[in-house]
Amino acid sequence: MPKYVFDDRVAVVTGAGRGIGRAYALLLGELGAKVVVNDLGGSMEGFGSDAGPAAAVAAEINDAGGTALADTSDISTADGGRRAVEAAVDAFGRVDVVVNNAGNVRFAGLPDVDATNIESHLAVHVLGAFHTTRAAWPHMLERNYGRIVLTGSIGMFGLPDNLGYATAKAAVIGMARSMTVSAGEHDIKVNVIAPNAMTRMAGGPSEGMDALRGRDRPGAGALDPALVAPMVAYLAHEVCDVSGEVFLAGAGRFAHLFVGVTEGWLPADPLDVTVEDVVGHLDRIKDHSGYHVPGNLMECVGRYMAHRQGEEEKA
């Protein structure tokens, strides 16, 4: 019997009708969680709907001896996010885990990308995660327990034609960090998964992606979405004791992605710095040795402004 199980836990997994979300839902169901399989069933770009994918995955879990129900709420709306969570509470009496996996991608970059493209990504990846989390939050506060998983992506590092997607994926890191601060001393953990797997959303036209998409090439099976699921199961489990962190998973590797700050350059007279001084000290400013990883905004500011502490105390 697995050591880390989800007996009596209830999980909502969005975008769970296909690909990576399906892998998450199947593993959580296998480990004993009661799962709400949420999926609108739209296209990769976010158009249309189809109740089939969510129903099929819920049936897979139930047929394997687990407990699941399908939900087709559109989590890009406040009402849809609420209904997905209410489906869990109404059917199973609680919600312990929300895995925000639903996404869309519309490939475009400057100068052709427009505001509608950006808004479409923010609506699903960012607002979708917000709506479900906000709906689940009161239930988690009441029980002093919750696990939230947001979905980021190494896509945030950019491709020529993924501006909207990259923008949305970078945004969820800030969301997770701020939600972590909001949780305070409550046992509610909020983390980000950046999955590396072969799904329909990896089907964009960017140069260099063909090598990753080649299912006939040796080793392509290493990009099976199931290889991401163990990390998500950890982040969704009560044993998880970290929050506000970002983890990469897939292709047989697991890693920790973090945002760090260099020690930087501190001039002798900060009030008399020229552009020439900045250019002349760029190597020092960008030197990664001795970097630190801020835990929250105030910690970042406190360390950055530490050299002024004596002055402020005298003022």
Disulfide bonds with the S-S distance in Angstrom:
none
